[in-house]
Amino acid sequence: MDYQVELVARAFYDAEYEDCLWDGEAEFIKQEFREYARNAINLLHDDIGVLLMALERATAEEHPERSRAAA
């Protein structure tokens, strides 16, 4: 679940702050976006799988070095 929350939180953050980097953001800002992510995940229930696959695919396309590092 933490991976899902982080993935959705990063997507929300990227949508809000296109020119900023998640990794350099203050922890209290990250926590705020993680809370948004938890709420979205809870609302979507079973449909979250579709969203997560799309987010993973988009992240891999935007940052291919992340998917290689995870492998």
KAZI-V98813 format. One record per helix or strand. SS is the DSSP state (H for helix, E for strand). FROM is the first residue (numbers start at 0). LEN is the number of residues. If there is no record, write none. Layout:
<<SS	FROM	LEN> <SS	FROM	LEN>>
This chain:
<<H	1	15> <H	21	3> <H	26	36> <H	63	7>>
